[in-house]
Amino acid sequence: NDEVSSVHAVKGDWELYTDSNFEGDRYVVHEGAQTNVPNDRFSSARPVCEYYRRVEKCKLDRVEIIDDGAFDPIFQGTQVIGSNCGGSCYTSVASNSPMLELSHTSSVEESTSVEVSETDEVNWGVTTGVAVSSEYEIFGVGGSVEFSVEVSAGGSHSVTHSESTSYSTGQSTTLGKALPYATPGGALVFGLVKKYKISRDKSPAKLHMKCINKDDYVADTTVKMTSVFYQSAEFWSLYDTLTRDQCARKDEMHDCVCGVKDRYSNHIGDKGEIKRAFDACFNY
């Protein structure tokens, strides 16, 4: 009793009492502080409960991404998810124009990953599933999804989620009407989605903890976040007329036009590149 002259609070805030059994005058030393105290005055000490519970590692239950208005989605390009080609050298009337339909489309994969730095507060050994939530309307994955936790190199942990989004049901309704085109002519039709990405090293977040025999609590932090998402599908068509000379080379023209479809069936980038390739078929 009454033998304490200096204090260093290594972890958490501590309260010192002049009498034993935590009675008498109270003196608080905050985490990280090194201080001299009145000589030989204090007889008992204990951690301040609100801070002490954070010394114990707890299960990470949910990561809440905070919208601070600084997320800026970057346009990655236009992705082709379906295509078809057609052409004819027979002259048609408007009431009997051939139709070019998009018979099927591919799915795209949207993903979000969140990397949480190594922290003394999280017990990764018991953390098996983490929910990541946000209120961002720009996220293709939605407002709240379940993630799996993986330990990665470099003293950090990643929670990742991916989800295939399909546009393969009712393509004509989803992407637009089937395309009628005049003949003699050639045409292409594409189903497109716009791809965006968000990447930020220090995104504000809250770690929601579940603790055994202790109250749950929330810790403020920053996380590394990457998200890839797509806007809804759209319908895009290209058409040009065929001259008599081109119709004399109809097999060559067919191969050129449908070759553009095949070449760009999985394209991600500038759709102007596709149009230039299509126009080249008719410019010689």
Steps between C-alpha positions, in 0.01 A plus 500: 500500500593860438816412303418623145703798371469476118263336250521400131164397342608260221151392391168655591410763759560423868352637821701525821348523850653634820355216707492125456203324340459790252383748757603853580607771255512395132772595249485401127805430280419485129644248254853582391561745783811490717456713807622553852237478770501630855758286682378203698137603485317230293412154627287338223461521121285352227428555131215730401241248378404674175860489380611176661253285307676597177820333617324166451477377144144460372334349195456742210132479411443781249694764308296813438628719217438868576389729218716811529417623147852428373433180304549563128412212265736476203359396163692193378334462160201343329473123519328293231271234648328389178516550125348390171557576131291489185484613139323449172532610140130451429301822479224504759196719558449669835223260599723202436840615631720232653539506878821474693447374855735452792443136586706481822729700727779412742511573872751736660665468839473782749736494798594689814805446721582665832841465664526557874846569643637282778360619831521384861125541532396221260533129574536366145515145631128506585390737223349276232247723328474875469215710365598810306234768485470834327235741383664572163250486218791478255605157630382230266513245782231680698476635851597201716666174402672210676873464454754229571819581690844404373835564665737669255869584508631826639322502833153571359178310448269508199124458482384440146173450315416435137166453332403420142238733356316351205315679220408175328125503571273678255774665300270676254316666788810570705724633225257647249279392215620266228663701221332523158743611228462589134659291227723475318702566816694360791445547873639424842324508834673505841394472861720731708561581865720778639770386741610713798757457775558660839840461664597681819778421748351676802122478504340604831332206669373363829592155632207343685632251759337206676672428832465202733388603850544864407281762342517525121665816375590695186850616403566777249760416236585524131503213251628439150203448271460400135165457324416410139142549383294547186214719386190343346521356151425697184434419136734629226477439127710577191369500141624588151377442147664260257589614148463282191875440499496401866210264438710335229741428787228405747693213658794732563268769641328247724833380634610857566183613680460181705874499561455832684236333719731209578805719559323725750272244668688543832617856450552740792592854402398767252204396284623748237764239419223259403332758276825575318551130431141470372532809276822359353301211355304745280778741411690303241 
